[in-house]
Amino acid sequence: MKSKHLLSIVVLFVLLFSFYPGKTLSTSWAYSFVVWDGYIYVISDEYVTDIGNEIGHVTRHSDMKQYSGNFSNAYKKGTKYYSIQGINTDQAIAVEKSDGQYIKAFREAEYELRSPFAGFFDGEQGFNKTIVFSVVGILAIVLIYKVIKNIRLKG
């Protein structure tokens, strides 16, 4: 009898998650970028040679999560940023792609580090939603199991 209830719970759990419209646990970025001085700079395909002074470097890299600081979704920690001669850093910076090669990154907007709960109800944070959905699902299954067990004991 217990195996029958366990099988019912497993089937319910599988059905519950098969209809869940959640996202995968990875992030899909619209473009490659670096963050410097509180602004996001979009990586172009334009190489530059008129390099100025070093102005910073990537302090954290991830293609999965968003972080504070000089964060990048494309370049590893330690990748250096440079000013470009004749161009204000409010417009663009150079990112060291490899030794002696620099790519232009255009400033797009102020960088906003979002809360882990931002977008929770509009589907932008699938990971958080998955955790809550899992906990609620497990609690529902346990509750259903206890109710069925109590009915069997009384009846």
N, C-alpha and C positions, 0 to 999 in steps of 0.2 A: 504494500500500500504506500509506503514512504517513497519508493522509487517512482510510483505513478505521480505523486505530488511533485517530486523533484523534476521529473520530466515536464510536467505542466509549467513549472516555474521557468525552466530553461527555455521552453517554447515561447512563453510570454515575453521573456527577456529578449530573445532573438527577434520576435515580431516588433517589440517596442523600438529596438535600435534599427531595424531594417527600414522603418518608415520615418526615422529622424532625418530632417533635411539639413543636417549640420555641415560644416566645412571641414576640410582636412586641417591638420595641425601645422601647415606651412603657410607662409605669407607669400602673396603674389605682388611684387612691386611693379609699378607702371614703368619705371625707368631706373637706371643706375644713378646713384647720387653719393655725395659726401655732405657732411654737415660741418660747417666752420663758423665760429663766432655767432652762433644762434640762428644761422640761416642755412637753408638747403640749397645745394648747388648741383644742378643736373649735368651729368657727364655728357659731353658732345663727342663727335667723331673727329673733331678738329685738333690737330697737334699744334703746339706752340714752341717757339725757340727763344723768344725774348723773355727769359725767366728773370724775375727779380729776386727778392729776399724770401727765405723760408719763413712761413707765417704760422705753421702748425702741422699737425699730423693726425692720422686716424687713431683714436684712442680705443675704439671698440668696433668690431665688425660682426655682423650677423645678417643672414638672408632669411631669418625666421622671425626675429623680434625687433622692436624699436628700442633704442637706448638713448640716454642723454650724452652730452659731450660731443666730441668730434667723431660722430658715428658714421659708418658707411655700410651700405648693403652690397657693395661691389669690391671694395679694396680692403686688404687685410690691415690689421693693427700695425702701426708704424709707418704706413704710407704717408709721404710728406706732401704738404701743400705749399705752393709758392705764389707770390704776387706775379703779375705779368706786367712787364714794362709798358707804360703808356696806357694801361687800362686800370681803372679804379676797381678795388676789390668788391665794391658794391655792385659791380657788373659781372665780373668773372674772376676766377682764380685758375691756377694750373695745378694739376695733380700728377705726381710722378708715377708714370705707368710702368716704366722699367728704367734701368740705369741710363740716363741721358735722354729719355723720351718723356715728354710731358703732354698731357691732354687737357684741353680747356673745359672748364665746368662753369656753366652760367648760373648766376644766382636767380632762384625762382621765387622763394618766399621765406618768411620767418618759419623756423623749424618749431613745430609743436609736438612735444612729447605727450602722447595721449595716455590717459589713465588706463590701467588694465581692464577697467569696467566700461570704458567709453565704447559706445556702439553695441553694448550688450544686447539691447532689445531690438536693434535694427539689423542684426545678423553680421556685423563686421568683426566680431570677436568670437569665432567658432569654437576656439579652445575653451574659453570660460563657459560658454553655453553648454558645451559637451560635458564639462565637469558637473555643472549643476544638474543637467538632464540625467546624468549617470547616477548621481546621489539620489535624486527624486525617484528614478526608476527602481533602484535597489530598495529604497525604503518602501515603495509601493508593493514590490514583490514580497518583502518580508511581512508586511501588513496582511497581504492576501493569504500568505502561507499560515500566519497565526490565526486568522479568521477561519480558514478551512480546518485547521487543527482543532480549534475550539468547537466548531460545529460537529466534528467527528467525535470528540470526547463527550459532548452533551447528548448526541443522538445515538 
